[in-house]
Amino acid sequence: PFSKPLPPPQPEDPVDGMFLWGFLGFVVVLWAFELYIEVRQRRHLRNGVLPTDLEPVVSQQEFQEATAYSLDKNAFRMLHESLNTTAVVLFYAMGGLAMTWRLSSTLCGALRLSSTLC
């Protein structure tokens, strides 16, 4: 009644490799674009000049504190996204999907689950 786990996808297929590297390239290009936007925002924040429209609403001290907070948040976001993108690219490039497939197939076999469920 229980069938054997499905085999993992074969990485030798050149089409799979094209899709994998195309996907990884897209991830890196998207990260680079977001980084460019973050750097532009950071450059704007470093200007530190209180806009004349905000002068009646916000004091110079409050504006400087908000700017310092925004710069810190921006730096953390850039670091976080860089590390996250690096982890994703390494996971996929080093065969993380195939490893996960093999692990889940092994677990399904050990738990005697049908391959249609796994």
N, C-alpha and C positions, 0 to 999 in steps of 0.2 A: 504494500500500500504506500510506502514511503519511497520516493525516488532519491537518487544521488543528487548532491548539490550541483548547480550549474558551474561549468568551468569559468575562470575569469576571462575577461576580454583579452584577445591576443594583441600585444603591443607591436608585433611585427608588421601589421597592416599599415602601409604608407598613408592611407587616407586618415586613419586614426591619428597618426603623427602630425599630419597637416592641421587637423582640427585642434589638436592639443596645443601646438605651437601658435596657431592662429588665436586661440582663446587666451593663451598666456600673453601674447603680444597685445591683444586688446586690453587685458587687465593692466599691463604696464603703461600703455598709452593713456588709458583712463586715469591712472594714478598720476602720471606726469601732468596731465591737464589740470587735475584737481590741485596738485602741488603748485602749478603756475598761478592758479587763482588764489591760493593761500599766500603765496609770496607777494602778489600784487596787493592783497588786503593788508599784509604785514607792513609793506612799504607805505601804504596810505595811513595806517595807524601810527607809524613812527613819525609822521608829519607833526602830530601833537598840537595843531592849531585848532582852537575852539571855533567852530563855525559861527558866524554872526547871527544866524537864525536861532541858535541855541543859547546865546548869551543871556536872554532874560529868563530862561528856564533852568539852566545848569550853571553852577559856579565853576571857576577854573580848577579848583581843587577836586571837585567831583568828577570833572571831565578827565583830569589826569589819572585819578584812581580807576575810572572805568577803562581808560586807554591801557593802563598797566595790566589790568585784569584781562582785557581782550588780547593783548600781546602774549601773555602767559598761556591763555587758552588756545591761541593760534599755534604757539610753539608745541604745546602738548598734542594738539590735533595733527600737526604735520608729522611728529614723531610716531604717534599711534598709527596713522595711515601708512607710513613707510614700513613699520614693522609688520603690520597686518598684511600688506601687499607682498612683502618678502616671504612671509610664512605661507601665504596662499600659493605663490609661484613655486616655492620649494616643494610644497606638498604635491602639487600636480606634476611638476617636472621630475620628481624622484619616484613617481609611480604610486602615490598615495591612494589613488582610486583602486588600482589593481590589488594593493595590499588590503584595503578595506573590503573589497569583494571577496578575497580569499578568506579573510577573517570571518566575515558574515556567513560564508558557505560552510566553513568549519564549525561555527557555532550552530548553524541549522542542522548539520549532520549530527553533532553531539547531542542536540536536543530532540533529534528525530522529527524534525519538522519537514513538511513537504517543500520541495524546491519551488513550488508555485507560490508559497507564502513568503519565501525569502528572496 
